[in-house]
Amino acid sequence: MIRNALEPWHLVVLLVVCLVVFGSKKLPDMARSLGKSARILKAESRAMRGEDDRGSR
């Protein structure tokens, strides 16, 4: 039942709903801020892993 849960037309409907709700001018800004947040999270997780490796020696 869940095997083919996400089909291409689901993504199209989701994109249209996001476009209607947020507007075409806000979507690039939202994507940009999401990318920055992902980069920050990745950098912080690498830093935490590095501190754990140094602390265990």
mmCIF entry with sequence, helices, sheets and N, C-alpha, C, O atoms, coordinates in Angstrom:
data_MODEL
# 
_entry.id   MODEL 
# 
_entity.id                         1 
_entity.type                       polymer 
_entity.pdbx_number_of_molecules   1 
# 
_entity_poly.entity_id                      1 
_entity_poly.type                           'polypeptide(L)' 
_entity_poly.nstd_linkage                   no 
_entity_poly.nstd_monomer                   no 
_entity_poly.pdbx_seq_one_letter_code       MIRNALEPWHLVVLLVVCLVVFGSKKLPDMARSLGKSARILKAESRAMRGEDDRGSR 
_entity_poly.pdbx_seq_one_letter_code_can   MIRNALEPWHLVVLLVVCLVVFGSKKLPDMARSLGKSARILKAESRAMRGEDDRGSR 
_entity_poly.pdbx_strand_id                 A 
# 
loop_
_entity_poly_seq.entity_id 
_entity_poly_seq.num 
_entity_poly_seq.mon_id 
_entity_poly_seq.hetero 
1 1  MET n 
1 2  ILE n 
1 3  ARG n 
1 4  ASN n 
1 5  ALA n 
1 6  LEU n 
1 7  GLU n 
1 8  PRO n 
1 9  TRP n 
1 10 HIS n 
1 11 LEU n 
1 12 VAL n 
1 13 VAL n 
1 14 LEU n 
1 15 LEU n 
1 16 VAL n 
1 17 VAL n 
1 18 CYS n 
1 19 LEU n 
1 20 VAL n 
1 21 VAL n 
1 22 PHE n 
1 23 GLY n 
1 24 SER n 
1 25 LYS n 
1 26 LYS n 
1 27 LEU n 
1 28 PRO n 
1 29 ASP n 
1 30 MET n 
1 31 ALA n 
1 32 ARG n 
1 33 SER n 
1 34 LEU n 
1 35 GLY n 
1 36 LYS n 
1 37 SER n 
1 38 ALA n 
1 39 ARG n 
1 40 ILE n 
1 41 LEU n 
1 42 LYS n 
1 43 ALA n 
1 44 GLU n 
1 45 SER n 
1 46 ARG n 
1 47 ALA n 
1 48 MET n 
1 49 ARG n 
1 50 GLY n 
1 51 GLU n 
1 52 ASP n 
1 53 ASP n 
1 54 ARG n 
1 55 GLY n 
1 56 SER n 
1 57 ARG n 
# 
_struct_asym.id          A 
_struct_asym.entity_id   1 
# 
loop_
_struct_conf.conf_type_id 
_struct_conf.id 
_struct_conf.pdbx_PDB_helix_id 
_struct_conf.beg_label_comp_id 
_struct_conf.beg_label_asym_id 
_struct_conf.beg_label_seq_id 
_struct_conf.pdbx_beg_PDB_ins_code 
_struct_conf.end_label_comp_id 
_struct_conf.end_label_asym_id 
_struct_conf.end_label_seq_id 
_struct_conf.pdbx_end_PDB_ins_code 
_struct_conf.beg_auth_comp_id 
_struct_conf.beg_auth_asym_id 
_struct_conf.beg_auth_seq_id 
_struct_conf.end_auth_comp_id 
_struct_conf.end_auth_asym_id 
_struct_conf.end_auth_seq_id 
_struct_conf.pdbx_PDB_helix_class 
_struct_conf.details 
_struct_conf.pdbx_PDB_helix_length 
HELX_P HELX_P1 AA1 PRO A 8  ? PHE A 22 ? PRO A 8  PHE A 22 1 ? 15 
HELX_P HELX_P2 AA2 LYS A 26 ? GLY A 55 ? LYS A 26 GLY A 55 1 ? 30 
# 
_struct_conf_type.id          HELX_P 
_struct_conf_type.criteria    ? 
_struct_conf_type.reference   ? 
# 
loop_
_atom_site.group_PDB 
_atom_site.id 
_atom_site.type_symbol 
_atom_site.label_atom_id 
_atom_site.label_alt_id 
_atom_site.label_comp_id 
_atom_site.label_asym_id 
_atom_site.label_entity_id 
_atom_site.label_seq_id 
_atom_site.pdbx_PDB_ins_code 
_atom_site.Cartn_x 
_atom_site.Cartn_y 
_atom_site.Cartn_z 
_atom_site.occupancy 
_atom_site.B_iso_or_equiv 
_atom_site.pdbx_formal_charge 
_atom_site.auth_seq_id 
_atom_site.auth_comp_id 
_atom_site.auth_asym_id 
_atom_site.auth_atom_id 
_atom_site.pdbx_PDB_model_num 
ATOM 1   N N  . MET A 1 1  ? 0.809  -1.183 0.000  1.00 0.00 ? 1  MET A N  1 
ATOM 2   C CA . MET A 1 1  ? 0.000  0.000  0.000  1.00 0.00 ? 1  MET A CA 1 
ATOM 3   C C  . MET A 1 1  ? 0.864  1.262  0.000  1.00 0.00 ? 1  MET A C  1 
ATOM 4   O O  . MET A 1 1  ? 0.574  2.202  -0.741 1.00 0.00 ? 1  MET A O  1 
ATOM 5   N N  . ILE A 1 2  ? 1.905  1.298  0.807  1.00 0.00 ? 2  ILE A N  1 
ATOM 6   C CA . ILE A 1 2  ? 2.758  2.480  0.903  1.00 0.00 ? 2  ILE A CA 1 
ATOM 7   C C  . ILE A 1 2  ? 3.906  2.407  -0.101 1.00 0.00 ? 2  ILE A C  1 
ATOM 8   O O  . ILE A 1 2  ? 4.699  3.343  -0.196 1.00 0.00 ? 2  ILE A O  1 
ATOM 9   N N  . ARG A 1 3  ? 4.003  1.347  -0.824 1.00 0.00 ? 3  ARG A N  1 
ATOM 10  C CA . ARG A 1 3  ? 5.124  1.144  -1.733 1.00 0.00 ? 3  ARG A CA 1 
ATOM 11  C C  . ARG A 1 3  ? 5.253  2.288  -2.740 1.00 0.00 ? 3  ARG A C  1 
ATOM 12  O O  . ARG A 1 3  ? 6.353  2.801  -2.945 1.00 0.00 ? 3  ARG A O  1 
ATOM 13  N N  . ASN A 1 4  ? 4.164  2.689  -3.361 1.00 0.00 ? 4  ASN A N  1 
ATOM 14  C CA . ASN A 1 4  ? 4.194  3.773  -4.347 1.00 0.00 ? 4  ASN A CA 1 
ATOM 15  C C  . ASN A 1 4  ? 3.464  4.998  -3.812 1.00 0.00 ? 4  ASN A C  1 
ATOM 16  O O  . ASN A 1 4  ? 2.632  5.585  -4.504 1.00 0.00 ? 4  ASN A O  1 
ATOM 17  N N  . ALA A 1 5  ? 3.770  5.373  -2.604 1.00 0.00 ? 5  ALA A N  1 
ATOM 18  C CA . ALA A 1 5  ? 3.034  6.453  -1.952 1.00 0.00 ? 5  ALA A CA 1 
ATOM 19  C C  . ALA A 1 5  ? 3.323  7.813  -2.573 1.00 0.00 ? 5  ALA A C  1 
ATOM 20  O O  . ALA A 1 5  ? 2.415  8.640  -2.665 1.00 0.00 ? 5  ALA A O  1 
ATOM 21  N N  . LEU A 1 6  ? 4.539  8.071  -2.996 1.00 0.00 ? 6  LEU A N  1 
ATOM 22  C CA . LEU A 1 6  ? 4.888  9.379  -3.534 1.00 0.00 ? 6  LEU A CA 1 
ATOM 23  C C  . LEU A 1 6  ? 5.133  9.262  -5.026 1.00 0.00 ? 6  LEU A C  1 
ATOM 24  O O  . LEU A 1 6  ? 6.171  8.765  -5.463 1.00 0.00 ? 6  LEU A O  1 
ATOM 25  N N  . GLU A 1 7  ? 4.180  9.719  -5.787 1.00 0.00 ? 7  GLU A N  1 
ATOM 26  C CA . GLU A 1 7  ? 4.283  9.678  -7.242 1.00 0.00 ? 7  GLU A CA 1 
ATOM 27  C C  . GLU A 1 7  ? 4.581  11.082 -7.759 1.00 0.00 ? 7  GLU A C  1 
ATOM 28  O O  . GLU A 1 7  ? 4.411  12.054 -7.023 1.00 0.00 ? 7  GLU A O  1 
ATOM 29  N N  . PRO A 1 8  ? 5.017  11.206 -8.997 1.00 0.00 ? 8  PRO A N  1 
ATOM 30  C CA . PRO A 1 8  ? 5.375  12.531 -9.526 1.00 0.00 ? 8  PRO A CA 1 
ATOM 31  C C  . PRO A 1 8  ? 4.243  13.554 -9.466 1.00 0.00 ? 8  PRO A C  1 
ATOM 32  O O  . PRO A 1 8  ? 4.504  14.735 -9.237 1.00 0.00 ? 8  PRO A O  1 
ATOM 33  N N  . TRP A 1 9  ? 3.024  13.143 -9.660 1.00 0.00 ? 9  TRP A N  1 
ATOM 34  C CA . TRP A 1 9  ? 1.933  14.116 -9.630 1.00 0.00 ? 9  TRP A CA 1 
ATOM 35  C C  . TRP A 1 9  ? 1.692  14.638 -8.221 1.00 0.00 ? 9  TRP A C  1 
ATOM 36  O O  . TRP A 1 9  ? 1.165  15.737 -8.053 1.00 0.00 ? 9  TRP A O  1 
ATOM 37  N N  . HIS A 1 10 ? 2.072  13.862 -7.200 1.00 0.00 ? 10 HIS A N  1 
ATOM 38  C CA . HIS A 1 10 ? 1.982  14.367 -5.828 1.00 0.00 ? 10 HIS A CA 1 
ATOM 39  C C  . HIS A 1 10 ? 2.910  15.571 -5.648 1.00 0.00 ? 10 HIS A C  1 
ATOM 40  O O  . HIS A 1 10 ? 2.549  16.560 -5.011 1.00 0.00 ? 10 HIS A O  1 
ATOM 41  N N  . LEU A 1 11 ? 4.102  15.469 -6.218 1.00 0.00 ? 11 LEU A N  1 
ATOM 42  C CA . LEU A 1 11 ? 5.059  16.569 -6.115 1.00 0.00 ? 11 LEU A CA 1 
ATOM 43  C C  . LEU A 1 11 ? 4.565  17.810 -6.848 1.00 0.00 ? 11 LEU A C  1 
ATOM 44  O O  . LEU A 1 11 ? 4.782  18.931 -6.386 1.00 0.00 ? 11 LEU A O  1 
ATOM 45  N N  . VAL A 1 12 ? 3.905  17.619 -7.982 1.00 0.00 ? 12 VAL A N  1 
ATOM 46  C CA . VAL A 1 12 ? 3.361  18.747 -8.727 1.00 0.00 ? 12 VAL A CA 1 
ATOM 47  C C  . VAL A 1 12 ? 2.269  19.435 -7.916 1.00 0.00 ? 12 VAL A C  1 
ATOM 48  O O  . VAL A 1 12 ? 2.225  20.663 -7.851 1.00 0.00 ? 12 VAL A O  1 
ATOM 49  N N  . VAL A 1 13 ? 1.396  18.657 -7.303 1.00 0.00 ? 13 VAL A N  1 
ATOM 50  C CA . VAL A 1 13 ? 0.335  19.232 -6.481 1.00 0.00 ? 13 VAL A CA 1 
ATOM 51  C C  . VAL A 1 13 ? 0.938  19.977 -5.291 1.00 0.00 ? 13 VAL A C  1 
ATOM 52  O O  . VAL A 1 13 ? 0.486  21.072 -4.955 1.00 0.00 ? 13 VAL A O  1 
ATOM 53  N N  . LEU A 1 14 ? 1.938  19.404 -4.665 1.00 0.00 ? 14 LEU A N  1 
ATOM 54  C CA . LEU A 1 14 ? 2.599  20.056 -3.540 1.00 0.00 ? 14 LEU A CA 1 
ATOM 55  C C  . LEU A 1 14 ? 3.245  21.374 -3.954 1.00 0.00 ? 14 LEU A C  1 
ATOM 56  O O  . LEU A 1 14 ? 3.162  22.361 -3.224 1.00 0.00 ? 14 LEU A O  1 
ATOM 57  N N  . LEU A 1 15 ? 3.880  21.396 -5.107 1.00 0.00 ? 15 LEU A N  1 
ATOM 58  C CA . LEU A 1 15 ? 4.504  22.617 -5.617 1.00 0.00 ? 15 LEU A CA 1 
ATOM 59  C C  . LEU A 1 15 ? 3.461  23.693 -5.894 1.00 0.00 ? 15 LEU A C  1 
ATOM 60  O O  . LEU A 1 15 ? 3.681  24.863 -5.580 1.00 0.00 ? 15 LEU A O  1 
ATOM 61  N N  . VAL A 1 16 ? 2.341  23.315 -6.473 1.00 0.00 ? 16 VAL A N  1 
ATOM 62  C CA . VAL A 1 16 ? 1.272  24.284 -6.755 1.00 0.00 ? 16 VAL A CA 1 
ATOM 63  C C  . VAL A 1 16 ? 0.699  24.842 -5.457 1.00 0.00 ? 16 VAL A C  1 
ATOM 64  O O  . VAL A 1 16 ? 0.446  26.043 -5.359 1.00 0.00 ? 16 VAL A O  1 
ATOM 65  N N  . VAL A 1 17 ? 0.493  23.989 -4.469 1.00 0.00 ? 17 VAL A N  1 
ATOM 66  C CA . VAL A 1 17 ? -0.040 24.451 -3.184 1.00 0.00 ? 17 VAL A CA 1 
ATOM 67  C C  . VAL A 1 17 ? 0.941  25.416 -2.522 1.00 0.00 ? 17 VAL A C  1 
ATOM 68  O O  . VAL A 1 17 ? 0.528  26.454 -2.005 1.00 0.00 ? 17 VAL A O  1 
ATOM 69  N N  . CYS A 1 18 ? 2.220  25.090 -2.533 1.00 0.00 ? 18 CYS A N  1 
ATOM 70  C CA . CYS A 1 18 ? 3.228  25.993 -1.953 1.00 0.00 ? 18 CYS A CA 1 
ATOM 71  C C  . CYS A 1 18 ? 3.253  27.325 -2.690 1.00 0.00 ? 18 CYS A C  1 
ATOM 72  O O  . CYS A 1 18 ? 3.384  28.377 -2.064 1.00 0.00 ? 18 CYS A O  1 
ATOM 73  N N  . LEU A 1 19 ? 3.130  27.290 -3.990 1.00 0.00 ? 19 LEU A N  1 
ATOM 74  C CA . LEU A 1 19 ? 3.128  28.509 -4.785 1.00 0.00 ? 19 LEU A CA 1 
ATOM 75  C C  . LEU A 1 19 ? 1.924  29.378 -4.456 1.00 0.00 ? 19 LEU A C  1 
ATOM 76  O O  . LEU A 1 19 ? 2.040  30.601 -4.380 1.00 0.00 ? 19 LEU A O  1 
ATOM 77  N N  . VAL A 1 20 ? 0.776  28.756 -4.262 1.00 0.00 ? 20 VAL A N  1 
ATOM 78  C CA . VAL A 1 20 ? -0.436 29.510 -3.932 1.00 0.00 ? 20 VAL A CA 1 
ATOM 79  C C  . VAL A 1 20 ? -0.359 30.075 -2.519 1.00 0.00 ? 20 VAL A C  1 
ATOM 80  O O  . VAL A 1 20 ? -0.738 31.222 -2.286 1.00 0.00 ? 20 VAL A O  1 
ATOM 81  N N  . VAL A 1 21 ? 0.131  29.275 -1.578 1.00 0.00 ? 21 VAL A N  1 
ATOM 82  C CA . VAL A 1 21 ? 0.162  29.704 -0.180 1.00 0.00 ? 21 VAL A CA 1 
ATOM 83  C C  . VAL A 1 21 ? 1.214  30.776 0.054  1.00 0.00 ? 21 VAL A C  1 
ATOM 84  O O  . VAL A 1 21 ? 0.921  31.791 0.687  1.00 0.00 ? 21 VAL A O  1 
ATOM 85  N N  . PHE A 1 22 ? 2.422  30.580 -0.438 1.00 0.00 ? 22 PHE A N  1 
ATOM 86  C CA . PHE A 1 22 ? 3.525  31.484 -0.126 1.00 0.00 ? 22 PHE A CA 1 
ATOM 87  C C  . PHE A 1 22 ? 3.776  32.546 -1.183 1.00 0.00 ? 22 PHE A C  1 
ATOM 88  O O  . PHE A 1 22 ? 4.364  33.583 -0.877 1.00 0.00 ? 22 PHE A O  1 
ATOM 89  N N  . GLY A 1 23 ? 3.354  32.322 -2.395 1.00 0.00 ? 23 GLY A N  1 
ATOM 90  C CA . GLY A 1 23 ? 3.599  33.289 -3.459 1.00 0.00 ? 23 GLY A CA 1 
ATOM 91  C C  . GLY A 1 23 ? 4.938  33.057 -4.125 1.00 0.00 ? 23 GLY A C  1 
ATOM 92  O O  . GLY A 1 23 ? 5.848  32.483 -3.528 1.00 0.00 ? 23 GLY A O  1 
ATOM 93  N N  . SER A 1 24 ? 5.054  33.499 -5.348 1.00 0.00 ? 24 SER A N  1 
ATOM 94  C CA . SER A 1 24 ? 6.270  33.221 -6.127 1.00 0.00 ? 24 SER A CA 1 
ATOM 95  C C  . SER A 1 24 ? 7.467  34.038 -5.650 1.00 0.00 ? 24 SER A C  1 
ATOM 96  O O  . SER A 1 24 ? 8.607  33.644 -5.896 1.00 0.00 ? 24 SER A O  1 
ATOM 97  N N  . LYS A 1 25 ? 7.242  35.153 -4.982 1.00 0.00 ? 25 LYS A N  1 
ATOM 98  C CA . LYS A 1 25 ? 8.367  35.982 -4.538 1.00 0.00 ? 25 LYS A CA 1 
ATOM 99  C C  . LYS A 1 25 ? 8.998  35.460 -3.258 1.00 0.00 ? 25 LYS A C  1 
ATOM 100 O O  . LYS A 1 25 ? 10.181 35.703 -3.019 1.00 0.00 ? 25 LYS A O  1 
ATOM 101 N N  . LYS A 1 26 ? 8.250  34.756 -2.436 1.00 0.00 ? 26 LYS A N  1 
ATOM 102 C CA . LYS A 1 26 ? 8.770  34.271 -1.153 1.00 0.00 ? 26 LYS A CA 1 
ATOM 103 C C  . LYS A 1 26 ? 9.499  32.929 -1.287 1.00 0.00 ? 26 LYS A C  1 
ATOM 104 O O  . LYS A 1 26 ? 10.367 32.628 -0.467 1.00 0.00 ? 26 LYS A O  1 
ATOM 105 N N  . LEU A 1 27 ? 9.173  32.126 -2.284 1.00 0.00 ? 27 LEU A N  1 
ATOM 106 C CA . LEU A 1 27 ? 9.758  30.781 -2.391 1.00 0.00 ? 27 LEU A CA 1 
ATOM 107 C C  . LEU A 1 27 ? 11.278 30.788 -2.538 1.00 0.00 ? 27 LEU A C  1 
ATOM 108 O O  . LEU A 1 27 ? 11.932 29.997 -1.858 1.00 0.00 ? 27 LEU A O  1 
ATOM 109 N N  . PRO A 1 28 ? 11.886 31.633 -3.383 1.00 0.00 ? 28 PRO A N  1 
ATOM 110 C CA . PRO A 1 28 ? 13.359 31.627 -3.456 1.00 0.00 ? 28 PRO A CA 1 
ATOM 111 C C  . PRO A 1 28 ? 14.008 32.026 -2.136 1.00 0.00 ? 28 PRO A C  1 
ATOM 112 O O  . PRO A 1 28 ? 15.034 31.460 -1.756 1.00 0.00 ? 28 PRO A O  1 
ATOM 113 N N  . ASP A 1 29 ? 13.424 32.989 -1.435 1.00 0.00 ? 29 ASP A N  1 
ATOM 114 C CA . ASP A 1 29 ? 13.973 33.394 -0.142 1.00 0.00 ? 29 ASP A CA 1 
ATOM 115 C C  . ASP A 1 29 ? 13.881 32.259 0.864  1.00 0.00 ? 29 ASP A C  1 
ATOM 116 O O  . ASP A 1 29 ? 14.808 32.035 1.642  1.00 0.00 ? 29 ASP A O  1 
ATOM 117 N N  . MET A 1 30 ? 12.774 31.549 0.848  1.00 0.00 ? 30 MET A N  1 
ATOM 118 C CA . MET A 1 30 ? 12.606 30.422 1.766  1.00 0.00 ? 30 MET A CA 1 
ATOM 119 C C  . MET A 1 30 ? 13.602 29.314 1.449  1.00 0.00 ? 30 MET A C  1 
ATOM 120 O O  . MET A 1 30 ? 14.181 28.723 2.360  1.00 0.00 ? 30 MET A O  1 
ATOM 121 N N  . ALA A 1 31 ? 13.806 29.030 0.170  1.00 0.00 ? 31 ALA A N  1 
ATOM 122 C CA . ALA A 1 31 ? 14.758 27.995 -0.223 1.00 0.00 ? 31 ALA A CA 1 
ATOM 123 C C  . ALA A 1 31 ? 16.178 28.392 0.172  1.00 0.00 ? 31 ALA A C  1 
ATOM 124 O O  . ALA A 1 31 ? 16.961 27.555 0.621  1.00 0.00 ? 31 ALA A O  1 
ATOM 125 N N  . ARG A 1 32 ? 16.505 29.671 0.002  1.00 0.00 ? 32 ARG A N  1 
ATOM 126 C CA . ARG A 1 32 ? 17.833 30.152 0.362  1.00 0.00 ? 32 ARG A CA 1 
ATOM 127 C C  . ARG A 1 32 ? 18.077 30.023 1.864  1.00 0.00 ? 32 ARG A C  1 
ATOM 128 O O  . ARG A 1 32 ? 19.143 29.577 2.289  1.00 0.00 ? 32 ARG A O  1 
ATOM 129 N N  . SER A 1 33 ? 17.092 30.411 2.657  1.00 0.00 ? 33 SER A N  1 
ATOM 130 C CA . SER A 1 33 ? 17.262 30.320 4.108  1.00 0.00 ? 33 SER A CA 1 
ATOM 131 C C  . SER A 1 33 ? 17.307 28.867 4.571  1.00 0.00 ? 33 SER A C  1 
ATOM 132 O O  . SER A 1 33 ? 18.006 28.547 5.532  1.00 0.00 ? 33 SER A O  1 
ATOM 133 N N  . LEU A 1 34 ? 16.574 27.989 3.903  1.00 0.00 ? 34 LEU A N  1 
ATOM 134 C CA . LEU A 1 34 ? 16.626 26.564 4.228  1.00 0.00 ? 34 LEU A CA 1 
ATOM 135 C C  . LEU A 1 34 ? 18.010 25.992 3.923  1.00 0.00 ? 34 LEU A C  1 
ATOM 136 O O  . LEU A 1 34 ? 18.534 25.185 4.690  1.00 0.00 ? 34 LEU A O  1 
ATOM 137 N N  . GLY A 1 35 ? 18.593 26.407 2.811  1.00 0.00 ? 35 GLY A N  1 
ATOM 138 C CA . GLY A 1 35 ? 19.950 25.967 2.464  1.00 0.00 ? 35 GLY A CA 1 
ATOM 139 C C  . GLY A 1 35 ? 20.988 26.449 3.459  1.00 0.00 ? 35 GLY A C  1 
ATOM 140 O O  . GLY A 1 35 ? 21.893 25.703 3.833  1.00 0.00 ? 35 GLY A O  1 
ATOM 141 N N  . LYS A 1 36 ? 20.857 27.702 3.891  1.00 0.00 ? 36 LYS A N  1 
ATOM 142 C CA . LYS A 1 36 ? 21.790 28.234 4.896  1.00 0.00 ? 36 LYS A CA 1 
ATOM 143 C C  . LYS A 1 36 ? 21.660 27.470 6.203  1.00 0.00 ? 36 LYS A C  1 
ATOM 144 O O  . LYS A 1 36 ? 22.661 27.148 6.844  1.00 0.00 ? 36 LYS A O  1 
ATOM 145 N N  . SER A 1 37 ? 20.431 27.183 6.593  1.00 0.00 ? 37 SER A N  1 
ATOM 146 C CA . SER A 1 37 ? 20.213 26.441 7.830  1.00 0.00 ? 37 SER A CA 1 
ATOM 147 C C  . SER A 1 37 ? 20.810 25.042 7.747  1.00 0.00 ? 37 SER A C  1 
ATOM 148 O O  . SER A 1 37 ? 21.394 24.552 8.714  1.00 0.00 ? 37 SER A O  1 
ATOM 149 N N  . ALA A 1 38 ? 20.663 24.404 6.598  1.00 0.00 ? 38 ALA A N  1 
ATOM 150 C CA . ALA A 1 38 ? 21.229 23.063 6.427  1.00 0.00 ? 38 ALA A CA 1 
ATOM 151 C C  . ALA A 1 38 ? 22.753 23.105 6.506  1.00 0.00 ? 38 ALA A C  1 
ATOM 152 O O  . ALA A 1 38 ? 23.370 22.220 7.098  1.00 0.00 ? 38 ALA A O  1 
ATOM 153 N N  . ARG A 1 39 ? 23.361 24.135 5.909  1.00 0.00 ? 39 ARG A N  1 
ATOM 154 C CA . ARG A 1 39 ? 24.820 24.264 5.978  1.00 0.00 ? 39 ARG A CA 1 
ATOM 155 C C  . ARG A 1 39 ? 25.294 24.491 7.405  1.00 0.00 ? 39 ARG A C  1 
ATOM 156 O O  . ARG A 1 39 ? 26.294 23.910 7.828  1.00 0.00 ? 39 ARG A O  1 
ATOM 157 N N  . ILE A 1 40 ? 24.585 25.330 8.146  1.00 0.00 ? 40 ILE A N  1 
ATOM 158 C CA . ILE A 1 40 ? 24.958 25.592 9.528  1.00 0.00 ? 40 ILE A CA 1 
ATOM 159 C C  . ILE A 1 40 ? 24.840 24.329 10.363 1.00 0.00 ? 40 ILE A C  1 
ATOM 160 O O  . ILE A 1 40 ? 25.726 24.023 11.160 1.00 0.00 ? 40 ILE A O  1 
ATOM 161 N N  . LEU A 1 41 ? 23.750 23.596 10.183 1.00 0.00 ? 41 LEU A N  1 
ATOM 162 C CA . LEU A 1 41 ? 23.546 22.345 10.919 1.00 0.00 ? 41 LEU A CA 1 
ATOM 163 C C  . LEU A 1 41 ? 24.648 21.339 10.609 1.00 0.00 ? 41 LEU A C  1 
ATOM 164 O O  . LEU A 1 41 ? 25.144 20.660 11.508 1.00 0.00 ? 41 LEU A O  1 
ATOM 165 N N  . LYS A 1 42 ? 25.026 21.245 9.347  1.00 0.00 ? 42 LYS A N  1 
ATOM 166 C CA . LYS A 1 42 ? 26.084 20.321 8.938  1.00 0.00 ? 42 LYS A CA 1 
ATOM 167 C C  . LYS A 1 42 ? 27.421 20.707 9.563  1.00 0.00 ? 42 LYS A C  1 
ATOM 168 O O  . LYS A 1 42 ? 28.161 19.850 10.046 1.00 0.00 ? 42 LYS A O  1 
ATOM 169 N N  . ALA A 1 43 ? 27.722 22.002 9.549  1.00 0.00 ? 43 ALA A N  1 
ATOM 170 C CA . ALA A 1 43 ? 28.988 22.468 10.128 1.00 0.00 ? 43 ALA A CA 1 
ATOM 171 C C  . ALA A 1 43 ? 29.017 22.240 11.635 1.00 0.00 ? 43 ALA A C  1 
ATOM 172 O O  . ALA A 1 43 ? 30.042 21.832 12.180 1.00 0.00 ? 43 ALA A O  1 
ATOM 173 N N  . GLU A 1 44 ? 27.910 22.497 12.304 1.00 0.00 ? 44 GLU A N  1 
ATOM 174 C CA . GLU A 1 44 ? 27.862 22.299 13.753 1.00 0.00 ? 44 GLU A CA 1 
ATOM 175 C C  . GLU A 1 44 ? 27.974 20.824 14.120 1.00 0.00 ? 44 GLU A C  1 
ATOM 176 O O  . GLU A 1 44 ? 28.624 20.479 15.106 1.00 0.00 ? 44 GLU A O  1 
ATOM 177 N N  . SER A 1 45 ? 27.349 19.955 13.338 1.00 0.00 ? 45 SER A N  1 
ATOM 178 C CA . SER A 1 45 ? 27.453 18.520 13.649 1.00 0.00 ? 45 SER A CA 1 
ATOM 179 C C  . SER A 1 45 ? 28.879 18.019 13.428 1.00 0.00 ? 45 SER A C  1 
ATOM 180 O O  . SER A 1 45 ? 29.361 17.166 14.173 1.00 0.00 ? 45 SER A O  1 
ATOM 181 N N  . ARG A 1 46 ? 29.562 18.553 12.393 1.00 0.00 ? 46 ARG A N  1 
ATOM 182 C CA . ARG A 1 46 ? 30.971 18.181 12.182 1.00 0.00 ? 46 ARG A CA 1 
ATOM 183 C C  . ARG A 1 46 ? 31.828 18.666 13.345 1.00 0.00 ? 46 ARG A C  1 
ATOM 184 O O  . ARG A 1 46 ? 32.723 17.956 13.803 1.00 0.00 ? 46 ARG A O  1 
ATOM 185 N N  . ALA A 1 47 ? 31.553 19.877 13.821 1.00 0.00 ? 47 ALA A N  1 
ATOM 186 C CA . ALA A 1 47 ? 32.322 20.426 14.935 1.00 0.00 ? 47 ALA A CA 1 
ATOM 187 C C  . ALA A 1 47 ? 32.101 19.600 16.199 1.00 0.00 ? 47 ALA A C  1 
ATOM 188 O O  . ALA A 1 47 ? 33.044 19.346 16.949 1.00 0.00 ? 47 ALA A O  1 
ATOM 189 N N  . MET A 1 48 ? 30.878 19.187 16.433 1.00 0.00 ? 48 MET A N  1 
ATOM 190 C CA . MET A 1 48 ? 30.599 18.373 17.620 1.00 0.00 ? 48 MET A CA 1 
ATOM 191 C C  . MET A 1 48 ? 31.288 17.020 17.531 1.00 0.00 ? 48 MET A C  1 
ATOM 192 O O  . MET A 1 48 ? 31.803 16.514 18.528 1.00 0.00 ? 48 MET A O  1 
ATOM 193 N N  . ARG A 1 49 ? 31.297 16.432 16.334 1.00 0.00 ? 49 ARG A N  1 
ATOM 194 C CA . ARG A 1 49 ? 31.990 15.156 16.168 1.00 0.00 ? 49 ARG A CA 1 
ATOM 195 C C  . ARG A 1 49 ? 33.478 15.333 16.402 1.00 0.00 ? 49 ARG A C  1 
ATOM 196 O O  . ARG A 1 49 ? 34.120 14.465 16.994 1.00 0.00 ? 49 ARG A O  1 
ATOM 197 N N  . GLY A 1 50 ? 34.036 16.449 15.945 1.00 0.00 ? 50 GLY A N  1 
ATOM 198 C CA . GLY A 1 50 ? 35.455 16.727 16.146 1.00 0.00 ? 50 GLY A CA 1 
ATOM 199 C C  . GLY A 1 50 ? 35.789 16.913 17.605 1.00 0.00 ? 50 GLY A C  1 
ATOM 200 O O  . GLY A 1 50 ? 36.849 16.471 18.048 1.00 0.00 ? 50 GLY A O  1 
ATOM 201 N N  . GLU A 1 51 ? 34.923 17.552 18.369 1.00 0.00 ? 51 GLU A N  1 
ATOM 202 C CA . GLU A 1 51 ? 35.154 17.727 19.808 1.00 0.00 ? 51 GLU A CA 1 
ATOM 203 C C  . GLU A 1 51 ? 35.066 16.392 20.532 1.00 0.00 ? 51 GLU A C  1 
ATOM 204 O O  . GLU A 1 51 ? 35.818 16.156 21.477 1.00 0.00 ? 51 GLU A O  1 
ATOM 205 N N  . ASP A 1 52 ? 34.167 15.521 20.111 1.00 0.00 ? 52 ASP A N  1 
ATOM 206 C CA . ASP A 1 52 ? 34.043 14.220 20.734 1.00 0.00 ? 52 ASP A CA 1 
ATOM 207 C C  . ASP A 1 52 ? 35.298 13.382 20.500 1.00 0.00 ? 52 ASP A C  1 
ATOM 208 O O  . ASP A 1 52 ? 35.744 12.665 21.395 1.00 0.00 ? 52 ASP A O  1 
ATOM 209 N N  . ASP A 1 53 ? 35.863 13.474 19.303 1.00 0.00 ? 53 ASP A N  1 
ATOM 210 C CA . ASP A 1 53 ? 37.085 12.717 19.007 1.00 0.00 ? 53 ASP A CA 1 
ATOM 211 C C  . ASP A 1 53 ? 38.263 13.230 19.817 1.00 0.00 ? 53 ASP A C  1 
ATOM 212 O O  . ASP A 1 53 ? 39.081 12.438 20.285 1.00 0.00 ? 53 ASP A O  1 
ATOM 213 N N  . ARG A 1 54 ? 38.364 14.546 19.990 1.00 0.00 ? 54 ARG A N  1 
ATOM 214 C CA . ARG A 1 54 ? 39.471 15.109 20.765 1.00 0.00 ? 54 ARG A CA 1 
ATOM 215 C C  . ARG A 1 54 ? 39.305 14.861 22.252 1.00 0.00 ? 54 ARG A C  1 
ATOM 216 O O  . ARG A 1 54 ? 40.294 14.689 22.966 1.00 0.00 ? 54 ARG A O  1 
ATOM 217 N N  . GLY A 1 55 ? 38.076 14.840 22.725 1.00 0.00 ? 55 GLY A N  1 
ATOM 218 C CA . GLY A 1 55 ? 37.822 14.662 24.148 1.00 0.00 ? 55 GLY A CA 1 
ATOM 219 C C  . GLY A 1 55 ? 38.049 13.239 24.624 1.00 0.00 ? 55 GLY A C  1 
ATOM 220 O O  . GLY A 1 55 ? 38.299 13.028 25.811 1.00 0.00 ? 55 GLY A O  1 
ATOM 221 N N  . SER A 1 56 ? 37.972 12.264 23.747 1.00 0.00 ? 56 SER A N  1 
ATOM 222 C CA . SER A 1 56 ? 38.119 10.866 24.154 1.00 0.00 ? 56 SER A CA 1 
ATOM 223 C C  . SER A 1 56 ? 39.566 10.400 24.207 1.00 0.00 ? 56 SER A C  1 
ATOM 224 O O  . SER A 1 56 ? 39.833 9.279  24.640 1.00 0.00 ? 56 SER A O  1 
ATOM 225 N N  . ARG A 1 57 ? 40.504 11.237 23.775 1.00 0.00 ? 57 ARG A N  1 
ATOM 226 C CA . ARG A 1 57 ? 41.915 10.819 23.757 1.00 0.00 ? 57 ARG A CA 1 
ATOM 227 C C  . ARG A 1 57 ? 42.548 10.886 25.082 1.00 0.00 ? 57 ARG A C  1 
ATOM 228 O O  . ARG A 1 57 ? 43.729 10.566 25.220 1.00 0.00 ? 57 ARG A O  1 
# 
